[in-house]
Each structure stands twice: as C-alpha cells, then as structure tokens.
Amino acid sequence: MNKVILMGRLTRDPDVRYTQGENPMAIARYTLAVDRRFKREGEATADFISCVAFGKQAEFAEKYFRQGIRIVITGRIQTGSYTNRDGNKVYTTDVVVEEQEFAESKNAQNGAEGSSNTQSNTAAGQPTVDPDGFMNIPDGIDEELPFS
C-alpha cells in the first residue's frame, strides 16, 4: 500500500501549468513544509515535501492556496528519474495529491485580521467565539459536560 498523509504549510504559491492539446489539464506543483515531531537541540526542524496535483485538484490549488497557509493532503509517493541538460541523472520523489483541504480557519490564515466574527455577547447569555472559530465554554457548566 502506498498512502501518505501530510499536514504542513505551503512554502510558496503553487506553480500551475496547463497541458497543451484539445483538452488542457492543470498541473499544480507546490512544496509543503512539514514539521518534524522531534526537535534537535531545542530547535524545530521541518521536511520540505514536493507535491503535485492534477486536474480539478490543481485548479483548486491555483484558486485557493497561497504561501503560508496550512493544508492537509493525502496521496501516494511517486519516484522517477530523468537526465538533465548536463547529462547527469536526477532522481525525483513527489507526493501525487489525491485529496487536499485547509487545516485552519480563514481567520487563522489571515492572522485573525478579519476578527469581525469574534463575538462578545456573554452579557446577553451568548457564548463567545474566538477568532479561530472555537466557542468558549462559560464558567459553571462543567458538571453538564459528558467528559472531563
């Protein structure tokens, strides 16, 4: 089985090109910076994974993905090789994207600059909503929750 699930941030805007011919198809290439689970000497490290999306997935990436946003992708690893202009053999490894989606809210992507969704209606009995879209649980409601 060849299945990959990655969550990371785009290092730059996707590079989208279209095939030539009667029915052109979009091909998007982008790189994900995926944080490593363990830190080396207190500093965070990341892997930079090359991804390629085709067709509708590529068109979606072109329209909505921008540098810095956090996304989740699923796909498969594909290896290949080619000979460059200097005559050297170059080996490639890409993740072929099968599914892709946002991993954070739009407010988090924009640094919460559009915090007009933030409500402060606790006096009216309404719960507050953080800029990231999560609702704050009012004090004194703990005993009503089915978990602790």
PyMOL commands that set and color helices and strands:
alter all, ss='L'
color gray80, all
select helices_A, chain A and resi 55-64+106-109+115-117+122-124+142-144
alter helices_A, ss='H'
color red, helices_A
select strands_A, chain A and resi 4-10+15-18+26-35+46-54+70-83+89-102
alter strands_A, ss='S'
color yellow, strands_A
deselect
rebuild
show_as cartoon
